[in-house]
């Protein structure tokens, strides 16, 4: 029994120490980001190239209509919005046409690309969109991204430096769903951003991208290997940014923070989506993903609590658990402050529970290599390549650019 107790104690102690160090690094990184964001937002926004906004669509979701309206209300002198779905009957594409009809002053175009010939369906749509775009400066945006009027103005300033090829956005999760969706949303806000703050601090900059929203030059896709090559990765955003950074092109996190509308799903569906992302991260950054297990705090607080109960010192165990929860509250509050989240109250309070759930998802990410995506079952290989396990992928494909008139 003494061996078991010692194992519990030292395991809890080690995890508490590493998670506390990590929390400190997140706090430093968050303050650095906040200062940079506020400083650069005060600078003149006088870089105004014409922009093509690319939006892949696949069906509808509860917040899609409002998200689409935002892209027709942007304060920017010259831009176009391009939408792409697999077929003209897609409900998301039909909704986009309906919304666009209310804004005759904004140029909108609608494309269809057919069934994806890459494992990554989003990259298949982006291929059509990038090739059809009128301008060399591209802004990509997922269907669940919600933006403000100064979105384009802030984003394109990231490319004012001619040495910079790409910038992507951090995001704050938003949802109208229940507890499962709320935990997912705050995880996307705090867990993801915290890791990026630390990566920026340790590595002297972020050497990858987040695909929710990016601003990039059109030839960035080709410099990173081309559309077809990127289309064989689930985390095409990570690969795109990582390859550009390795070639010496400027890649960083933009000052603009997107609001990410999280689907109001139940626990099972939410867990499945989070697990897919975790498995992809495990393949994209294996060493970093392994170390992620030591960044969680509450699981080690629970070990400390269990140790206290087993040794007859439940009060010490409870204080240990409460200390790790406080650790997560401080981290969540600081990250959401840096991201300027105007609705951070409840997300901060539930973050300790999200920390525990995140650890469970992290453990599960090491079980198997298959995942569920857009109605199919896929496997993620050791190099991060994404393959449909039910059918072979076409090797020689024609890149789609079929326009549908407005």
NUTOR-696738 format. One line per 4 residues: number of its first residue (from 1); their letters; for each residue x, y, z of C-alpha. Coordinates in nm, 2 decimals. Layout:
NUM	a	X:Y:Z; ...
//
This chain:
1	xxxx	0.00:0.00:0.00; 0.29:0.24:0.07; 0.41:0.20:-0.29; 0.06:0.28:-0.42
5	xxxx	0.04:0.59:-0.20; 0.39:0.71:-0.30; 0.29:0.66:-0.66; -0.02:0.87:-0.62
9	xxxx	0.16:1.14:-0.43; 0.45:1.18:-0.66; 0.23:1.15:-0.97; 0.00:1.42:-0.84
13	xxxx	0.30:1.63:-0.73; 0.48:1.61:-1.07; 0.17:1.69:-1.27; 0.08:1.98:-1.04
17	xxxx	0.43:2.13:-1.07; 0.44:2.10:-1.45; 0.08:2.24:-1.49; 0.17:2.53:-1.27
21	xxxx	0.48:2.61:-1.47; 0.27:2.58:-1.78; 0.01:2.82:-1.64; 0.28:3.07:-1.56
25	xxxx	0.41:3.05:-1.92; 0.05:3.09:-2.05; 0.01:3.41:-1.84; 0.33:3.56:-1.98
29	xxxx	0.24:3.47:-2.33; -0.11:3.61:-2.29; 0.01:3.94:-2.17; 0.26:3.96:-2.45
33	xxxx	-0.01:3.90:-2.71; -0.25:4.15:-2.55; 0.02:4.42:-2.55; 0.11:4.35:-2.91
37	xxxx	-0.25:4.34:-3.02; -0.34:4.68:-2.85; -0.02:4.84:-2.98; -0.06:4.73:-3.34
41	xxxx	-0.43:4.82:-3.34; -0.34:5.18:-3.27; -0.12:5.19:-3.59; -0.26:5.33:-3.91
45	xxxx	-0.45:5.07:-4.12; -0.34:5.20:-4.45; -0.26:4.88:-4.64; -0.57:4.82:-4.85
49	xxxx	-0.53:4.57:-5.13; -0.84:4.43:-5.30; -0.94:4.10:-5.12; -1.11:3.78:-5.22
53	xxxx	-1.29:3.62:-4.92; -1.32:3.24:-4.96; -1.59:3.06:-4.78; -1.64:2.68:-4.82
57	xxxx	-1.99:2.56:-4.73; -2.14:2.22:-4.66; -2.50:2.22:-4.54; -2.64:2.46:-4.28
61	xxxx	-2.60:2.50:-3.91; -2.80:2.71:-3.65; -2.57:3.02:-3.67; -2.49:3.02:-4.04
65	xxxx	-2.73:3.29:-4.16; -2.60:3.55:-3.91; -2.24:3.45:-3.98; -2.30:3.51:-4.35
69	xxxx	-2.46:3.84:-4.30; -2.15:3.97:-4.13; -1.94:3.91:-4.44; -2.16:4.15:-4.64
73	xxxx	-2.13:4.43:-4.38; -1.76:4.47:-4.37; -1.60:4.82:-4.37; -1.35:4.77:-4.66
77	xxxx	-1.31:4.95:-4.99; -1.29:4.66:-5.24; -1.36:4.30:-5.17; -1.55:4.00:-5.31
81	xxxx	-1.70:3.70:-5.14; -1.68:3.36:-5.30; -1.88:3.06:-5.17; -1.83:2.69:-5.27
85	xxxx	-2.03:2.38:-5.20; -2.02:2.04:-5.36; -2.36:2.08:-5.54; -2.58:2.38:-5.63
89	xxxx	-2.86:2.22:-5.42; -2.65:2.24:-5.10; -2.86:2.41:-4.83; -2.57:2.63:-4.72
93	xxxx	-2.51:2.75:-5.07; -2.87:2.83:-5.12; -2.88:3.02:-4.79; -2.57:3.22:-4.90
97	xxxx	-2.74:3.32:-5.22; -3.05:3.43:-5.03; -2.83:3.65:-4.80; -2.62:3.79:-5.08
101	xxxx	-2.94:3.90:-5.26; -2.99:4.15:-4.98; -2.65:4.32:-5.04; -2.63:4.42:-5.41
105	xxxx	-2.33:4.65:-5.33; -2.11:4.35:-5.25; -1.98:4.13:-5.52; -2.06:3.76:-5.45
109	xxxx	-1.99:3.45:-5.66; -2.10:3.09:-5.61; -1.91:2.78:-5.71; -1.97:2.41:-5.71
113	xxxx	-1.69:2.16:-5.70; -1.86:1.82:-5.70; -1.77:1.54:-5.47; -1.43:1.58:-5.31
117	xxxx	-1.14:1.41:-5.48; -0.91:1.49:-5.18; -0.96:1.32:-4.84; -0.99:1.68:-4.70
121	xxxx	-1.32:1.81:-4.83; -1.26:2.16:-4.71; -0.93:2.18:-4.91; -1.11:2.05:-5.22
125	xxxx	-1.35:2.35:-5.19; -1.06:2.59:-5.12; -0.89:2.47:-5.44; -1.19:2.58:-5.65
129	xxxx	-1.22:2.91:-5.45; -0.85:3.01:-5.47; -0.83:2.94:-5.84; -1.14:3.14:-5.91
133	xxxx	-1.06:3.44:-5.69; -1.01:3.77:-5.87; -0.74:3.90:-5.64; -0.41:3.79:-5.51
137	xxxx	-0.48:3.86:-5.14; -0.70:3.59:-5.00; -0.89:3.56:-4.68; -1.03:3.22:-4.59
141	xxxx	-1.30:3.18:-4.34; -1.49:2.87:-4.21; -1.87:2.87:-4.20; -1.87:2.89:-3.82
145	xxxx	-1.66:3.21:-3.80; -1.84:3.53:-3.69; -1.67:3.86:-3.76; -1.70:4.23:-3.69
149	xxxx	-1.70:4.52:-3.94; -1.33:4.58:-3.91; -1.24:4.21:-3.98; -1.08:4.26:-4.33
153	xxxx	-0.92:4.59:-4.24; -0.74:4.43:-3.94; -0.66:4.10:-4.12; -0.49:4.25:-4.43
157	xxxx	-0.26:4.46:-4.23; -0.08:4.14:-4.14; 0.05:4.12:-4.50; 0.17:4.48:-4.51
161	xxxx	0.51:4.33:-4.45; 0.61:4.18:-4.79; 0.81:3.91:-4.61; 0.50:3.77:-4.45
165	xxxx	0.31:3.51:-4.64; 0.03:3.41:-4.40; -0.14:3.50:-4.08; -0.42:3.31:-3.90
169	xxxx	-0.66:3.39:-3.62; -0.70:3.29:-3.26; -1.07:3.25:-3.17; -1.32:3.28:-2.88
173	xxxx	-1.58:3.00:-2.87; -1.94:3.10:-2.87; -2.24:2.87:-2.84; -2.62:2.86:-2.78
177	xxxx	-2.60:2.50:-2.67; -2.59:2.32:-2.34; -2.30:2.22:-2.11; -2.13:1.99:-2.36
181	xxxx	-2.11:2.27:-2.62; -2.01:2.53:-2.36; -1.72:2.31:-2.25; -1.61:2.26:-2.61
185	xxxx	-1.63:2.64:-2.67; -1.42:2.74:-2.37; -1.17:2.47:-2.46; -1.14:2.62:-2.80
189	xxxx	-1.09:2.96:-2.64; -0.85:2.88:-2.36; -0.68:2.55:-2.42; -0.60:2.62:-2.79
193	xxxx	-0.50:2.99:-2.73; -0.29:2.90:-2.42; -0.09:2.64:-2.62; -0.03:2.89:-2.90
197	xxxx	0.08:3.16:-2.65; 0.34:2.92:-2.51; 0.45:2.81:-2.85; 0.50:3.17:-2.95
201	xxxx	0.70:3.23:-2.63; 0.92:2.93:-2.65; 0.98:2.91:-3.03; 1.00:3.28:-3.09
205	xxxx	0.69:3.28:-3.31; 0.42:3.04:-3.43; 0.53:2.81:-3.71; 0.19:2.68:-3.81
209	xxxx	-0.16:2.82:-3.89; -0.52:2.78:-3.77; -0.77:2.73:-4.04; -1.08:2.91:-3.90
213	xxxx	-0.96:3.22:-4.07; -0.64:3.31:-4.25; -0.51:3.59:-4.47; -0.25:3.48:-4.72
217	xxxx	-0.12:3.54:-5.07; -0.26:3.32:-5.34; 0.07:3.15:-5.42; 0.11:3.04:-5.05
221	xxxx	-0.08:2.72:-5.13; 0.16:2.64:-5.41; 0.47:2.72:-5.20; 0.35:2.48:-4.94
225	xxxx	0.32:2.19:-5.18; 0.01:2.26:-5.39; -0.36:2.20:-5.34; -0.36:1.82:-5.40
229	xxxx	-0.07:1.77:-5.15; -0.24:1.98:-4.88; -0.57:1.80:-4.95; -0.43:1.48:-4.81
233	xxxx	-0.39:1.62:-4.46; -0.67:1.66:-4.21; -0.48:1.95:-4.05; -0.41:2.12:-4.38
237	xxxx	-0.39:2.45:-4.19; -0.11:2.33:-3.97; 0.09:2.18:-4.27; 0.04:2.50:-4.47
241	xxxx	0.18:2.73:-4.21; 0.45:2.49:-4.10; 0.59:2.44:-4.45; 0.59:2.81:-4.52
245	xxxx	0.77:2.88:-4.19; 1.03:2.61:-4.27; 1.10:2.79:-4.60; 1.16:3.12:-4.42
249	xxxx	0.83:3.29:-4.51; 0.67:3.50:-4.24; 0.39:3.32:-4.05; 0.22:3.44:-3.74
253	xxxx	-0.10:3.48:-3.54; -0.30:3.79:-3.64; -0.41:4.05:-3.40; -0.78:3.99:-3.49
257	xxxx	-0.97:3.74:-3.28; -1.26:3.56:-3.45; -1.58:3.45:-3.27; -1.62:3.08:-3.34
261	xxxx	-1.98:2.95:-3.32; -1.97:2.61:-3.17; -2.25:2.37:-3.26; -2.51:2.29:-2.99
265	xxxx	-2.42:1.92:-2.98; -2.47:1.66:-2.71; -2.17:1.51:-2.52; -2.12:1.22:-2.76
269	xxxx	-2.11:1.43:-3.08; -1.90:1.70:-2.91; -1.65:1.44:-2.78; -1.62:1.28:-3.12
273	xxxx	-1.54:1.61:-3.29; -1.28:1.70:-3.02; -1.12:1.36:-3.04; -1.08:1.40:-3.42
277	xxxx	-0.89:1.72:-3.37; -0.68:1.57:-3.09; -0.59:1.27:-3.30; -0.48:1.50:-3.58
281	xxxx	-0.27:1.71:-3.34; -0.11:1.38:-3.21; 0.01:1.31:-3.57; 0.10:1.67:-3.66
285	xxxx	0.31:1.74:-3.35; 0.37:1.41:-3.18; 0.63:1.53:-2.92; 0.44:1.84:-2.83
289	xxxx	0.11:1.64:-2.81; 0.27:1.39:-2.57; 0.39:1.67:-2.34; 0.04:1.82:-2.35
293	xxxx	-0.06:1.56:-2.09; 0.15:1.74:-1.83; -0.02:2.08:-1.89; -0.35:1.98:-1.74
297	xxxx	-0.40:2.05:-1.37; -0.73:1.92:-1.24; -0.66:1.55:-1.32; -0.35:1.57:-1.09
301	xxxx	-0.55:1.76:-0.83; -0.79:1.46:-0.83; -0.49:1.23:-0.78; -0.39:1.45:-0.48
305	xxxx	-0.74:1.43:-0.35; -0.74:1.05:-0.38; -0.41:1.04:-0.20; -0.55:1.25:0.08
309	xxxx	-0.85:1.03:0.13; -0.63:0.71:0.12; -0.39:0.86:0.39; -0.67:0.98:0.61
313	xxxx	-0.59:1.35:0.53; -0.89:1.44:0.32; -0.86:1.81:0.40; -0.51:1.83:0.25
317	xxxx	-0.64:1.64:-0.05; -0.93:1.87:-0.10; -0.71:2.18:-0.07; -0.48:2.02:-0.33
321	xxxx	-0.78:1.98:-0.57; -0.90:2.33:-0.51; -0.56:2.47:-0.57; -0.54:2.30:-0.92
325	xxxx	-0.89:2.43:-0.99; -0.78:2.78:-0.90; -0.48:2.74:-1.13; -0.72:2.68:-1.42
329	xxxx	-0.95:2.97:-1.32; -0.66:3.21:-1.33; -0.54:3.07:-1.66; -0.88:3.10:-1.82
333	xxxx	-0.94:3.45:-1.69; -0.61:3.57:-1.82; -0.64:3.41:-2.17; -1.00:3.54:-2.22
337	xxxx	-0.88:3.89:-2.11; -0.61:3.88:-2.37; -0.86:3.77:-2.63; -1.09:4.05:-2.52
341	xxxx	-1.38:3.81:-2.46; -1.67:4.03:-2.35; -1.87:3.73:-2.21; -1.60:3.55:-2.01
345	xxxx	-1.79:3.50:-1.68; -1.94:3.15:-1.71; -1.66:3.02:-1.93; -1.41:3.10:-1.66
349	xxxx	-1.61:2.92:-1.39; -1.66:2.60:-1.59; -1.30:2.58:-1.72; -1.17:2.35:-1.45
353	xxxx	-1.43:2.09:-1.57; -1.32:2.15:-1.92; -0.95:2.09:-1.81; -1.06:1.75:-1.68
357	xxxx	-1.25:1.67:-2.00; -0.95:1.78:-2.21; -0.73:1.54:-2.03; -0.98:1.26:-2.10
361	xxxx	-0.99:1.35:-2.47; -0.61:1.36:-2.47; -0.58:1.01:-2.33; -0.84:0.88:-2.58
365	xxxx	-0.64:1.03:-2.87; -0.39:0.75:-2.83; -0.65:0.49:-2.89; -0.66:0.40:-3.26
369	xxxx	-0.60:0.61:-3.56; -0.95:0.62:-3.72; -1.19:0.91:-3.70; -1.53:1.01:-3.83
373	xxxx	-1.56:1.31:-4.06; -1.83:1.44:-4.29; -2.02:1.11:-4.29; -1.73:0.88:-4.35
377	xxxx	-1.46:0.69:-4.16; -1.10:0.80:-4.21; -0.76:0.71:-4.08; -0.48:0.95:-3.99
381	xxxx	-0.14:0.82:-4.07; 0.19:0.87:-3.88; 0.28:1.17:-4.10; -0.07:1.33:-4.05
385	xxxx	-0.21:1.22:-4.39; -0.58:1.17:-4.40; -0.73:0.87:-4.59; -1.08:0.74:-4.64
389	xxxx	-1.08:0.38:-4.52; -1.39:0.29:-4.73; -1.27:0.38:-5.07; -0.94:0.45:-5.26
393	xxxx	-0.87:0.81:-5.35; -0.83:0.93:-5.70; -0.47:0.99:-5.79; -0.52:1.21:-6.10
397	xxxx	-0.78:1.48:-6.05; -0.89:1.79:-6.23; -0.90:2.08:-5.99; -1.26:2.22:-5.99
401	xxxx	-1.36:2.57:-6.07; -1.72:2.54:-6.19; -1.90:2.87:-6.14; -2.27:2.90:-6.07
405	xx	-2.42:3.24:-6.19; -2.55:3.47:-5.93
//
